[in-house]
Amino acid sequence: MNINLLFEQSGTFKHVLREMGNDAKDIDISNAYNETDILIDIFVILDRYISGDTDVVKSEIFTSDLIIAFFPCTYFSQYNDLMLSGKWYNYRFMTDNEKSMYMFNRKAMQILYTYRLNALIEICRDKKIPLIIENPVSTYMTKFIKNNNINYVKHVRNKYGDNMYKPTYYLLFNGVYIENLDLIETPITRVVEKIKDKNGNANRSLISKDYVRNFCKHIKIIKG
């Protein structure tokens, strides 16, 4: 199976899927882990689609049998909700005007990233590409799933082979479903990995191969 992995960087899913006999590629704008196979700004593609340029669907991003997207969660997170609530600790160091502008910009970015997420979903629906979108559990993502009637599964990762407690959503589209994962409870020992690249600190929660193998072997696609 030809599988494109968007925004992964770490290469863990890619290597496990290759071990399983798939042609898996990592696609992203950054190569901080030296694992990115195709360097491209995915958001430029999605923004062009949003602006009406439907020719972008011919991009190599969308020539695959399955897309798994680890969509950036910065503006969908619980932390972002805290900022938008006006209760963020750092606001005490800002003037009222600075606080208002900061909250306005955060909300604007949340809207932009939601448009981009919807564009990815829409393109894959139009092209009938099976799609999995990963994002941490948050109030915003819970509402997004409910409001759009999206099929999903939710995992607390350390119960299924990872070393980090991280409640995670997987949004499922176009015939994808995830069977029940094998229970492999592990100690919570994993921390956020910090590495340096030209764009500054790339902070990623690295994921264990045991969890990824457990997840990938339970991916099923119903064609029709």
C-alpha positions as CSV (number, residue, x, y, z in Angstrom):
1,M,0.0,0.0,0.0
2,N,1.2,3.5,-0.9
3,I,0.9,5.6,2.4
4,N,1.7,9.3,2.8
5,L,2.4,10.5,6.3
6,L,1.9,14.3,6.8
7,F,3.6,16.3,9.5
8,E,5.1,13.2,11.2
9,Q,8.9,14.1,11.0
10,S,10.0,11.5,13.5
11,G,9.6,8.7,11.0
12,T,8.3,6.1,13.5
13,F,5.0,5.4,11.7
14,K,6.9,5.4,8.4
15,H,9.4,2.8,9.5
16,V,6.8,0.5,11.1
17,L,4.6,0.7,8.0
18,R,7.6,-0.1,5.8
19,E,8.4,-3.1,8.0
20,M,4.8,-4.2,7.3
21,G,5.5,-4.1,3.5
22,N,4.0,-0.7,2.7
23,D,5.5,2.1,0.6
24,A,5.4,4.8,3.3
25,K,6.7,8.3,2.9
26,D,7.0,11.3,5.3
27,I,5.9,14.6,3.8
28,D,6.6,17.9,5.6
29,I,8.2,21.3,5.4
30,S,10.8,20.4,8.0
31,N,13.5,17.7,8.1
32,A,14.5,18.1,11.8
33,Y,14.8,14.4,12.3
34,N,16.3,13.6,8.9
35,E,13.3,11.4,8.1
36,T,11.3,13.6,5.7
37,D,11.2,12.1,2.3
38,I,9.3,14.9,0.4
39,L,10.0,18.5,1.6
40,I,7.0,20.6,0.8
41,D,4.9,23.2,2.6
42,I,1.6,21.3,3.0
43,F,-0.2,24.5,4.2
44,V,0.6,26.3,0.9
45,I,-1.1,23.5,-0.9
46,L,-4.2,23.7,1.4
47,D,-4.3,27.5,1.3
48,R,-4.3,27.4,-2.5
49,Y,-7.2,25.0,-2.4
50,I,-9.1,27.2,0.0
51,S,-8.5,30.1,-2.4
52,G,-10.1,28.2,-5.2
53,D,-7.1,26.6,-7.0
54,T,-8.4,23.0,-7.3
55,D,-5.4,22.0,-9.4
56,V,-3.5,21.4,-6.2
57,V,-5.3,18.1,-5.8
58,K,-2.7,16.8,-8.4
59,S,0.0,17.3,-5.8
60,E,2.0,14.2,-4.9
61,I,0.5,14.5,-1.4
62,F,-2.7,13.1,-2.7
63,T,-1.4,10.2,-4.8
64,S,-1.7,7.5,-2.2
65,D,-3.9,4.7,-1.0
66,L,-4.0,6.1,2.6
67,I,-3.0,9.4,4.2
68,I,-2.2,9.6,7.9
69,A,-1.9,13.3,9.0
70,F,-0.5,14.3,12.4
71,F,-2.1,17.7,12.0
72,P,-0.4,20.4,14.1
73,C,-2.5,20.9,17.3
74,T,-1.1,24.2,18.5
75,Y,-4.4,26.1,18.0
76,F,-6.7,23.2,18.8
77,S,-5.2,22.4,22.2
78,Q,-6.4,22.9,25.8
79,Y,-3.5,25.4,26.2
80,N,-5.0,27.5,23.4
81,D,-8.4,27.3,25.0
82,L,-6.8,28.7,28.2
83,M,-5.3,31.6,26.2
84,L,-8.6,32.4,24.6
85,S,-10.4,32.3,27.9
86,G,-8.4,35.3,29.1
87,K,-7.1,33.4,32.1
88,W,-3.6,32.6,30.9
89,Y,-0.9,33.4,33.5
90,N,1.2,35.5,31.1
91,Y,-1.6,38.0,30.6
92,R,-0.7,39.6,33.9
93,F,2.5,40.9,32.2
94,M,0.5,42.6,29.3
95,T,-1.5,45.7,29.0
96,D,-5.2,45.3,28.3
97,N,-4.6,46.3,24.7
98,E,-1.8,43.8,24.3
99,K,-3.9,41.1,25.9
100,S,-6.8,41.8,23.5
101,M,-4.6,41.8,20.4
102,Y,-2.9,38.5,21.5
103,M,-6.3,36.8,22.0
104,F,-7.5,38.2,18.7
105,N,-4.5,36.8,16.9
106,R,-4.8,33.4,18.6
107,K,-8.4,33.1,17.6
108,A,-7.6,34.2,14.0
109,M,-4.9,31.4,13.8
110,Q,-7.4,28.9,15.2
111,I,-9.9,29.8,12.4
112,L,-7.1,29.6,9.7
113,Y,-5.9,26.2,10.9
114,T,-9.5,24.9,11.0
115,Y,-10.0,26.0,7.4
116,R,-6.8,24.1,6.5
117,L,-7.9,21.0,8.4
118,N,-11.3,21.1,6.6
119,A,-9.5,21.6,3.2
120,L,-7.5,18.4,3.8
121,I,-10.7,16.5,4.7
122,E,-12.6,17.8,1.7
123,I,-9.8,17.0,-0.8
124,C,-9.6,13.4,0.5
125,R,-13.3,13.0,0.4
126,D,-13.5,14.3,-3.2
127,K,-10.6,12.0,-4.3
128,K,-11.9,9.1,-2.1
129,I,-8.6,8.7,-0.3
130,P,-8.8,6.9,3.1
131,L,-7.7,9.4,5.7
132,I,-6.7,9.3,9.4
133,I,-6.1,12.5,11.3
134,E,-4.3,12.4,14.7
135,N,-4.8,15.1,17.3
136,P,-4.6,15.2,21.1
137,V,-7.9,15.1,22.9
138,S,-9.1,18.7,23.7
139,T,-12.3,20.6,24.2
140,Y,-12.0,22.2,20.8
141,M,-11.3,18.9,18.9
142,T,-14.2,17.2,20.8
143,K,-16.6,19.9,19.5
144,F,-15.1,19.7,16.0
145,I,-15.7,16.0,15.9
146,K,-19.3,16.3,17.2
147,N,-20.3,19.3,15.1
148,N,-19.1,17.5,11.9
149,N,-20.3,14.0,12.8
150,I,-16.9,12.5,12.3
151,N,-16.1,8.9,13.0
152,Y,-13.2,8.5,15.5
153,V,-11.4,6.4,18.0
154,K,-9.8,7.7,21.2
155,H,-6.7,6.1,22.9
156,V,-4.9,6.8,26.1
157,R,-1.6,5.7,24.5
158,N,0.3,4.2,27.5
159,K,-2.5,1.6,27.7
160,Y,-1.5,0.3,24.3
161,G,2.2,0.2,24.2
162,D,3.5,3.8,24.5
163,N,5.4,5.3,27.4
164,M,3.5,8.6,27.5
165,Y,0.1,9.2,28.9
166,K,-1.5,11.1,26.1
167,P,-5.2,10.9,25.3
168,T,-5.3,11.0,21.5
169,Y,-8.1,11.2,18.9
170,Y,-7.9,9.6,15.5
171,L,-10.4,11.0,13.1
172,L,-11.4,8.4,10.4
173,F,-12.6,9.1,6.9
174,N,-13.5,7.3,3.7
175,G,-13.8,3.7,4.8
176,V,-11.1,3.7,7.5
177,Y,-11.7,2.1,10.8
178,I,-9.5,1.0,13.7
179,E,-10.1,-2.3,15.3
180,N,-9.6,-2.7,19.1
181,L,-5.9,-2.4,19.9
182,D,-4.2,-5.0,22.0
183,L,-3.9,-4.0,25.7
184,I,-0.2,-3.4,26.4
185,E,0.0,-1.2,29.5
186,T,3.4,0.4,30.0
187,P,5.0,2.7,32.6
188,I,4.7,6.4,31.9
189,T,8.4,7.4,31.3
190,R,8.4,9.3,28.0
191,V,9.1,13.0,28.0
192,V,8.9,15.6,25.2
193,E,11.9,15.4,23.0
194,K,13.6,18.8,22.3
195,I,15.8,19.1,19.2
196,K,17.3,22.1,17.4
197,D,16.7,23.0,13.8
198,K,16.8,26.1,11.6
199,N,13.3,27.0,12.7
200,G,14.1,26.9,16.4
201,N,13.2,24.2,18.9
202,A,11.2,21.4,17.4
203,N,9.3,19.8,20.4
204,R,7.7,16.5,19.5
205,S,6.3,13.8,21.7
206,L,8.1,10.8,20.3
207,I,6.1,7.7,20.1
208,S,7.1,4.1,20.8
209,K,7.4,1.5,18.1
210,D,5.4,-0.9,20.2
211,Y,2.4,1.4,20.2
212,V,2.8,2.2,16.5
213,R,2.9,-1.5,15.5
214,N,-0.1,-2.1,17.7
215,F,-2.0,0.7,16.0
216,C,-1.0,0.0,12.4
217,K,-1.9,-3.7,12.4
218,H,-5.4,-2.7,13.4
219,I,-6.0,-0.3,10.5
220,K,-8.7,-1.6,8.2
221,I,-10.1,0.0,5.1
222,I,-13.5,-0.8,3.7
223,K,-13.7,0.1,0.0
224,G,-16.9,1.0,-1.6
